Amino acid sequence: MEIGKLPASKVVESLRRQSVTHVIALPDSETRHMYDALVREPTIELIPIAREGESICIAAGLWIAGKRPVVMIQNAGLFESGDALRGMGIGVNQPLVMFVGYRGYTRRGDTPDTAAQFLEPYLHLWRVPYYVVEGEDDLDRVPMAFERAARENQPVAVLIGTEYSPG
């Protein structure tokens, strides 16, 4: 199986099915199609941020207010978010689903990109379970992540190992 494109509209549809109310994201060139699809979606409020380290704390506030947020950040941004993940995710038992862009992912593990090399060991360190999405065929992992986050009252990551595409 080759890594495929991931239609942003299909991801948004999956988020709608999970009753997501907010997506906290740092807009960038790699997630442009996803950002555009979220802007067009009237049932999900997009909250752009300046630093990825803010994302988990904002999600915690929304969760406390009875909302169902999702965080969308890159792997390097997750590293920046470590203390928030510890204190506001794991520490308060927040059932948070995080979509993490797996920058540098090659599926073979032979990448010079340290952000890719460190991502899975980093999640293991924090005991954060994760699911890898390499294309549209893997979108069945999204509800699995939400179910696990709710069951365990802990953050769960969905690692996006491909690019979002329009449509």
Secondary structure, DSSP 8 states (H G I E B T S, - for coil): -----EEHHHHHHHHHHTT--EEEE---GGGHHHHHHHHH-TTSEEEE-S-GGGHHHHHHHHHHTT--EEEEEEHHHHHHTHHHIIIIIITTT---EEEEE-TT--SSS--S-HHHHHHHHHHHHTT--EEEE-SGGGTTHHHHHHHHHHHHTS-EEEEE-S-EE--
